[in-house]
């Protein structure tokens, strides 16, 4: 991975843009987003993305090392790409999974709160039974597949036709370093649709 790869990516991307229309893009943001996709991909997808973000003959470790430094250089110190990629070894997982806990005895607590604890346990057990009955009696099966969304952006554009709530605008300005801009999305000169498949 090198500056040459970044420059080649920028030049190749410029070739795909329409020369008759204005457009604004951030090559660094595109490369960062593609790198995150590459890290989570495998097979053909990983091979194709590695050609874009890594150039020729680059290992996954080399690409991750380069982009980790790039993220840190661009004030993303709280993101460590290596932590996103590698799980701890199985031995470490087992080590933390089977910890022994010290038993602490407190006779004053036991004598004083025994009755209160028993009453609370009875109430909780009654509530748990009710919750279980509701779960089992439901005819609809819910999808329990875990999923998440990742939105990668370096600037936010909102329609000038809407009003952004003040608290939301303050949060966005804080997260995007005051890079929130109102534009008219119907104005072709102000907006550009990007086809990422052509990159």
N, C-alpha and C positions, 0 to 999 in steps of 0.2 A: 504494500500500500504506500502511495506516495502522493506528493502534490501533483505530479504528472497525471495520475489517474483522475484526480479531482478536476484538473483543467480539461482533460479529454472528455470527461462526463459533461462538463459545462458546454463545451463546443458541440458535442453530439446533440445535446438537448436543444441548443440554439438552432440547429439545422431543422428541427422538427417544428419550429414555430413559424407562423404565418408572418412574412415580412411586411405585409400590408397593414397589419394591425399592431397596436401597442400591446405590450405584455410585460408583466413584472413577475419574476420568480426568484427563488432563493436556492441556488445549487446546494449550499451547505445543508439547508433544511431538508431538501429532497434526499440527499445522500444519508443524512442521519436517519430519516424515516425508513429508507430502503435497507439500511444496516440493521435496524431493529427487526424488520421483517425477515431479513436474511438469518439473523440469529435464531429466530423461532421456526425456521423452515427446514425442510429436508428434501432429499431426492432431487428431481429435476428443477424444482423451484429454487432450491439452495444453489444448484450449479449455475443457473441463469443469473441469480442475484449476485453471486460471487464474482461473475464476470464484470458486473457493473460497479460494485463497491470495492472490489479487491484487485481488479486487473488480472494479469496472467500469473500463474504459479504462486498464488497466495494461499496460505493455510488459513483455516478458520481462526486459529489462535492469533495469527498475525493481524488479521482484519480486526478482531476484537480488541487487541492491544492498541492498534492505531486509533480506532474510533473511541476507545475509552479516554485516550489522551485528548482527542478532539472535543469530546463532550466536556471534559474538565476545563479545557482552554476556553470554552464558550460558556462558562459559569453554570455548568450543570453538575456541580460538585456532589450533589446529593444522589446522582445516578451513577452507579458503578455497573457498567454493562457486564463485567465478568460475574458479578453476583447474580445477574439475571440468567446466565447461561449454565452455570455449573452448580449442581447440587452437592452437598457434602457427601463424603464417602459413606458407604453402607455401615462401616464400623462406627463412624461418628454418630450416625442416626441411632444405631442400637445402643450406643453408650448413653445418649441423652434420653432414650426411650425407657430405660430400666434404671431409674434412679431410686435409691432408698430414701425414705423420708424419716426424719427424727420424730419420735412420738413425744409430745410435751404433755405432762400431766399437771393439772391445776385443780386441786381438790376444792378450793373455794368456788371456782367457776362451776364445777360439776354439781356441787350441792345447791348452789344458788339458782342456777338456770336449768336444772334438770326438768322441772315442771314446764317452764316456758318452752323449752326445746321440744318436749313431747307434744305439746299443744300445736306448735307450729308444724311439726312433722305430720300430724294427723290432718291438718288443714291442707298442706301441700299434697299429701297422698290423694285426698278427695279431689283436688283440682287436677292432678295428673290423670286420674281415672276419667274425668270428664273430657279432658283434652284428647286422650287416647280414643275414647268412644267417638268423638267428633271426627278424628282422623280416619278411623276404620269405617265409619258409616258414610263417608263421602263417596259418592259414586264416580266422581270425576277424578281421573289420575293426573297428577301434576307432573310436568317435565322437571326432573331433578338434575339434569345435566348442567354442570357449572359452566358459566360463560362470562366473558368480560369484554369491554370495549376499550380500545386505546385510540385516543385522538391526539395527533401530533400536529402542532401548529406553532408558528413563530409570530403570527400577527392575526388579529381577528377583524373581520369585516362584517358589519351589520347594515341592514337596509336603512336608508335615511327616512323611510316611511314609518318606522317603528320607534317607540320610545323605550330606551333601556333604563330599567330601574336604577336609582342612584347607588344602592348597596351593591348591586350586581356589577355596575360599571366600575366601582372602586375596586372590587375584587379582580375583575378582568384587567384593569389597568395595572394593578400590583403584579399579577401573574405574567402579563405580557409586556411589562416595562413601558406602559403608556402607548402601546401599539394597537389601539382600537380605533377603527376608522369607519365612519358612516359613508356609504356610497349608494348610488342608484344602480341596482343590478340590471336594469333594463337598458342602461347606457353601454353600448358595445365598446366604446373607447375606454371606459373605466374598468371593464371586467374582461377576463379571458378564460375560456374553458380549456383545461389542460388534459390531454390524453396521455395517461401514464403508461399505457401499453406501448406507445411509440418510443419510449425512452429506452 
